[in-house]
């Protein structure tokens, strides 16, 4: 039982940190709405999955259909597909089967991995630097982000404006990194430091520069900086279908629970 309680507490701390992250992005158009039984994250200007999803689902079985209907109506008004996150905090226990019955499909599945501040830190390479993005480097950051995450053409301009605003106006708890190798931009990542936890996101390497230690070095530096800022642990999401989990484990991260996202494509109804 202790193991289950510790995972639930860990999940609660991570969701609290993510809410703080969204709150920090008000100038970039990020918002959240607590509708009782669910917290809805959204960005009216950018209909990307990374900004628009419902989490913290908690409902009695008799009320879950009404709650899901409210979630679907909310995102329909934004013209984005409803996305529901399932974690160890999600209730009722049969939420997954209820989503499938409503036509949802699992769109992503990730291991939530963490590393504690007591972990031994890995030495970073001297020829590779990961530093906060400067104003003139936003286009380089956006280019790597767009290519690494296969961003649709119609979203690229909006995301570049988003990152530019984030660089100039972001909360000081958010650090946006650009990694360089021989002065060439080759990798990106960002980290948000909350009260106890720090979240690591958007780690990516420029195509053609992979398998050269770029992500390993960037993650190591970002983690060290988070612990310098008094974070107790750092968490990240490692896709079940990707190869990054092996690298994260080599750095000291361990898997704690699974985070699944279910999406409903309203265009097929």
C-alpha positions, 0 to 999 in steps of 0.5 A, a space after each residue: 500500500 505504501 508504494 501505491 500511496 507514494 506514486 499517488 503523492 508523486 503524481 499529485 506533486 507533478 500535476 501541481 507543478 504543471 498547473 504552475 507551469 500553465 499559470 506562468 504562461 499567461 502572457 503566451 496565452 496559456 490558460 486552465 479552467 477547473 470545472 470540478 472533477 477535471 482541470 482543462 488546459 488550453 491555448 486559444 491561439 495554438 490547437 496543439 496537443 501539448 497545450 490542450 488537454 484535460 487532466 485530474 479527472 475525478 468523478 463518481 461513476 454515476 457522474 462521469 458521462 456528464 463530466 466527459 460531455 462538459 469536457 467535450 463541449 469545452 474543447 469543441 468551442 475551441 475547435 480542438 479535439 478533446 484529450 483526456 489524460 489518465 494517471 494514477 489519480 484518475 477516477 473512476 477506475 473504469 475511466 479507460 473503458 468508458 473513454 473507449 466506449 465514447 470513441 476515444 483512442 489512445 493517442 500517446 503513452 509515456 513513462 513518467 520518469 524521475 531523478 532525485 536530487 541525491 543522484 550522482 550528477 554526470 559530467 558534461 562535455 566541454 565542447 557542447 554547451 546548453 545555455 538559455 535561449 537569447 532573443 536572436 536564437 528563437 528561430 534556431 530553437 523553433 526550427 529544431 522544435 518544428 522538425 523534431 516534433 513534426 509540427 504541421 506547417 499551419 502551426 509553425 508561425 504561431 509556435 515561433 511567436 509563442 517561443 519568442 514571447 516565452 523567451 522575452 516574457 516568461 516566468 523566471 522559473 522557466 528556462 528554455 535551452 539551446 544546445 550548441 556543438 562547435 557553435 552550431 545549434 543542435 538541440 533544445 529543451 526546457 525546464 520549469 522549476 516548481 516548489 518541489 518538482 522540476 519538469 523537463 520538456 521538449 528535449 530534441 536534437 536536430 536531425 542529422 546530429 543525433 546519436 552524438 550525445 547532444 540530448 544526454 549533455 543537455 539533459 545533464 546540464 538542465 538537471 544540474 541547474 534544477 537541483 541548484 534551484 533547490 528542486 527535490 526531483 526532476 520528472 519527464 515523459 518518455 514515450 513508450 514508442 521512443 528510444 529515449 528511455 534508455 538514455 534517461 535511465 543511463 542518467 539516473 532516471 527511473 520509471 514511476 508510473 504510466 501517463 496515457 492520453 486519449 483523444 476523440 476525433 469529432 470530425 468522424 462523428 
